[in-house]
Amino acid sequence: CPGHTCSNNTDVVWYKRNKAVSKERRESCEEMEHLQLCTVDVKDDTVFFCDRKIIEQGVMWSFRRAVNVTVIRK
């Protein structure tokens, strides 16, 4: 997620389309800026977004990074 080395960081939120991954009924592990999906399905072939808010010199900034996920069937 962008800005993970910046100071005064707040929590990172991962989204699949416009819904927070933590709100989905699935197993996922979020640690620091990383997201790990325990199971992957064809429905996960989409764009995920990572939002991070930081405070620099008293100003709150919001950063977003898009991650394109491609699911390849075995």
PAPAFI-317952 format. One line per 2 residues: number of its first residue (from 1); their letters; for each residue x, y, z negated of C-alpha. Coordinates in Angstrom, 3 decimals. Layout:
<lumdrens>
NUM> A> X,Y,Z | ...
</lumdrens>
This chain:
<lumdrens>
1> CP> 0.000,0.000,0.000 | 1.366,3.475,0.773
3> GH> 3.252,5.359,-1.856 | 3.837,2.417,-4.191
5> TC> 7.150,3.881,-5.343 | 5.619,7.241,-6.264
7> SN> 5.278,8.217,-9.890 | 1.997,8.612,-11.792
9> NT> 0.204,5.978,-9.719 | -3.323,4.863,-10.414
11> DV> -4.875,1.570,-9.377 | -4.893,0.286,-5.823
13> VW> -8.226,-0.732,-4.288 | -8.430,-3.142,-1.339
15> YK> -11.394,-3.034,1.060 | -12.626,-5.398,3.748
17> RN> -14.493,-3.169,6.158 | -16.304,-0.852,3.726
19> KA> -16.692,-3.229,0.753 | -14.186,-3.578,-2.083
21> VS> -12.588,-7.039,-2.004 | -13.059,-7.285,-5.770
23> KE> -16.847,-7.071,-5.188 | -16.860,-10.074,-2.828
25> RR> -17.725,-13.515,-4.104 | -14.408,-15.132,-3.329
27> ES> -11.115,-15.940,-4.948 | -8.536,-13.247,-4.470
29> CE> -5.489,-12.147,-6.378 | -4.491,-8.501,-6.529
31> EM> -1.141,-7.670,-8.084 | 0.277,-4.166,-7.862
33> EH> -0.104,-3.189,-4.186 | -0.369,-6.774,-2.852
35> LQ> -3.528,-8.689,-1.971 | -3.539,-12.463,-1.597
37> LC> -6.631,-14.233,-0.285 | -6.784,-17.733,-1.736
39> TV> -8.912,-19.016,1.163 | -9.160,-17.525,4.636
41> DV> -12.046,-17.833,7.069 | -12.735,-16.594,10.597
43> KD> -14.809,-13.815,8.953 | -11.542,-12.408,7.595
45> DT> -10.372,-11.546,11.111 | -10.915,-7.823,10.611
47> VF> -9.319,-4.685,9.218 | -8.535,-4.451,5.509
49> FC> -7.808,-1.096,3.864 | -5.669,-0.287,0.876
51> DR> -6.439,2.919,-1.055 | -4.051,4.383,-3.597
53> KI> -4.369,7.594,-5.561 | -1.318,9.379,-6.913
55> IE> -0.825,12.542,-8.927 | 2.072,14.757,-7.891
57> QG> 2.643,18.087,-9.653 | -0.930,18.076,-10.954
59> VM> -2.524,17.428,-7.543 | -4.336,14.142,-6.854
61> WS> -3.642,12.649,-3.422 | -5.444,9.724,-1.799
63> FR> -3.543,7.505,0.620 | -5.048,4.817,2.836
65> RA> -3.332,2.151,4.891 | -5.083,-0.106,7.395
67> VN> -3.977,-3.720,7.804 | -5.166,-5.706,10.824
69> VT> -5.724,-9.348,9.895 | -5.772,-12.012,12.599
71> VI> -6.974,-15.482,11.644 | -5.497,-18.336,13.680
73> RK> -7.253,-21.675,13.436 | -5.105,-24.770,13.013
</lumdrens>
